[in-house]
């Protein structure tokens, strides 16, 4: 089955999926900024592993219900902008 066959009732507009997951992505960006600060400050580095482990557990709990929407957003964006997919393949 192709991605766009029967998966969702949304029209195939990459921005629809992106707009739906955008608030989730903001949370991830905020936490990444937080960890940049933790790494930058020597007194906090000792807690980095424990904090990062907690962060991954929270992300798993919070993002798991949105896994399909997140996946569709990414794949739709890759379809709309092939350069995104080509940079992923290079890494």
Secondary structure as the mmCIF struct_conf table of DSSP 4:
data_model
#
loop_
_struct_conf.conf_type_id
_struct_conf.id
_struct_conf.beg_label_comp_id
_struct_conf.beg_label_asym_id
_struct_conf.beg_label_seq_id
_struct_conf.end_label_comp_id
_struct_conf.end_label_asym_id
_struct_conf.end_label_seq_id
TURN_TY1_P TURN_TY1_P1 UNK A 3 UNK A 4
BEND BEND1 UNK A 5 UNK A 7
BEND BEND2 UNK A 9 UNK A 10
BEND BEND3 UNK A 12 UNK A 12
HELX_RH_AL_P HELX_RH_AL_P1 UNK A 14 UNK A 40
BEND BEND4 UNK A 41 UNK A 41
HELX_RH_AL_P HELX_RH_AL_P2 UNK A 42 UNK A 45
TURN_TY1_P TURN_TY1_P2 UNK A 46 UNK A 47
HELX_RH_AL_P HELX_RH_AL_P3 UNK A 48 UNK A 63
HELX_RH_3T_P HELX_RH_3T_P1 UNK A 64 UNK A 66
HELX_RH_AL_P HELX_RH_AL_P4 UNK A 67 UNK A 80
HELX_RH_AL_P HELX_RH_AL_P5 UNK A 82 UNK A 90
#
